[in-house]
């Protein structure tokens, strides 16, 4: 019984705080992704079709970043982080398409009628 208690894992509060801060910052940045995609499309810097074209690349990058953030070799925890971020990317794609429609409508409304 004493051997089991002696081999118990030690949790260091610094590691827990470090991991928590990394996860909080990563998700905070991830939730800004749709806003950033909307703004870049609204300004005409990036078109929504570009986001659609690079969807596969974005998913691979998201999975790699999720692997770095989770610090866990388990695929399950990596996917638990990657799936919401991928959903946010898809939401951003929709927001960028909406921004393009609004931008073109604003441009048409500003044109003088003949």
N, C-alpha and C positions, 0 to 999 in steps of 0.2 A: 504494500500500500504506500509506503514511503517513497518507493521508486517511482510510482506513478505521479505523486505530488511533486517530486523533485524534477521530473522531466516535463513538467507543465510549461507551455510556451510563455515567454515573458512579453508583455505588451508594453512598449515604450510610448509614453504620451506624446513625445515629439514626432514619432512616426505616424501616429494617428492624426495629429493636427496637420502634419504635412500632407498626408493623403487627402484629408478632408478639404484643405484649401485648394489642392490641385483639382479635385473633382468639382468644387464650387466654381472656381474660375473657368474651368473647361465648359461646364454647362452654362455659365453666364455668357460666355462668348458664343456658344452654340445657339442660344436663344436670340442673339443679335443677328444671326445669319439671314433669316427672312427679311428683316428690316434693311440690312445691307444690300441684299439682292433687289429689293423694291426700289431703294434709292438709286442704285446704279442704273436700273432700267428706266426709272423716271427721268433721270438726267440724260439718258441716251448713251451712256458709256458702254453698257453691255446689253445685248438683246436677249430676250427670253429663249430664243432658239439656241443660243450659245450655251445656256444652262442645260437645255435638253440634250444637246450634242455631247456635252462633257459629263453626263450623268454617271456613266460607268466609272470614269476617272474619279469623280467626286466620291462615289461609294467606296472605292478602294482606299482613297485618302482618309475618309472617315473611319474605316475599319483599322487602318494603321494607327491613326491618332487615338482611337479607342483602346487599342492594345497598349499604347504608351501610357495612357491615363490610368488604366485599371491596375497596372502592376501585378497582374495575375495571369498565369499561363492558361487559365481556363477560357475556352471559347464562349461559354455561356455568359460570363461577366462582360466579356468584350462585346458580345451582341446586345446585351442589356444596355450598354452605353451607345453602341452604333445605331441601333434601330430608331430611337427617338431623334437622334441627330439627322439621320437619313429622312425621317418624316419632316423635320424642319426644313431640310433642303428642298423636298418636294413642295412644301408649303411656300417656300421662297420662289420656286419656279412659277407657281400659280400667281403669287403676288407680283412677280416681274411681268407676267403676261397682262395682268390688270393694269400695271403702271404704263405699259406700252399703249394699251387701249386708251387710257386717260390722257396720255401725252399726245396721241394722234388726234383725239377729240378736241383737246385744247388748241392744238395747232390748226385744226380745221375751223374752229370757232373764231380764231384770230384772223383768218384770211378774209379779205374784203370780198363781198359778193359782187358779181359783174352784172 
